[in-house]
Amino acid sequence: MKYFVSLDAFYTVGVGNSSKWNKLSDLTSVVPEGTVVRNFDGSNDQQLFKSFKELEGELAEAQIHSIEIEDTLSENVALVNGDSSIKGVLVKMKPNKVEEEKILTEAEQKALGLNAIQVTQGPNEDNTRTVLKLKTDPADFVLPLGYELRLVANVKPTEVAYKNMAKKQKDYNLDVGEARTDLNDIYIKELGHKKGDDAVYGTSVKQKGLVY
């Protein structure tokens, strides 16, 4: 065992003579920064039983439950088609906690105790943005380790986004290609050809085209 990629918590139980527990520090030295680390006393039967009860409590407290998600869309995006543009999904992650293994079906969700994922959308207080919300049924659903609950939205650019983009293009002269990246420049300067009226190529400087 050389290193861990990702951990939420790392627990060890020292059994027998506590003077021989020094190797436990070798294990905890390789866990990622920010990981909860704790060693439990198992030096005798009574301590071992007590430690396992404490460990049970630690794991129960570490579980995520009563989940609610709220997100406000920016002025640059809007839902494509109202309520049908949002959904909640329960995702099982691969052991590396980065890649998805699968998105669970409704039947698989119910098998884990999740009856439904409730999602809603509506205006904020001043009616300028759209607020998305997610809740679980039951409300105290406990998210299993290795799973993620996500609020997914299908969005499109707003008129404000297009106006902001047009202003940025104007302010920074983005309609003109940079040297050696614009087709007109490359075609004329590098290949020695002339501009013509035949629209052989389209260019970012909006010329009619180029000819051989």
Beta strands, then each sheet from edge to edge (+ up, - down):
strand 1: 9-15
strand 2: 36-42
strand 3: 64-65
strand 4: 68-72
strand 5: 77-79
strand 6: 86-93
strand 7: 100-103
strand 8: 116-123
strand 9: 130-137
strand 10: 142-143
strand 11: 147-153
strand 12: 155-157
sheet 1: 1+ 2+
sheet 2: 3+ 10-
sheet 3: 4+ 9- 8+
sheet 4: 5+ 12-
sheet 5: 7+ 6- 11+
end
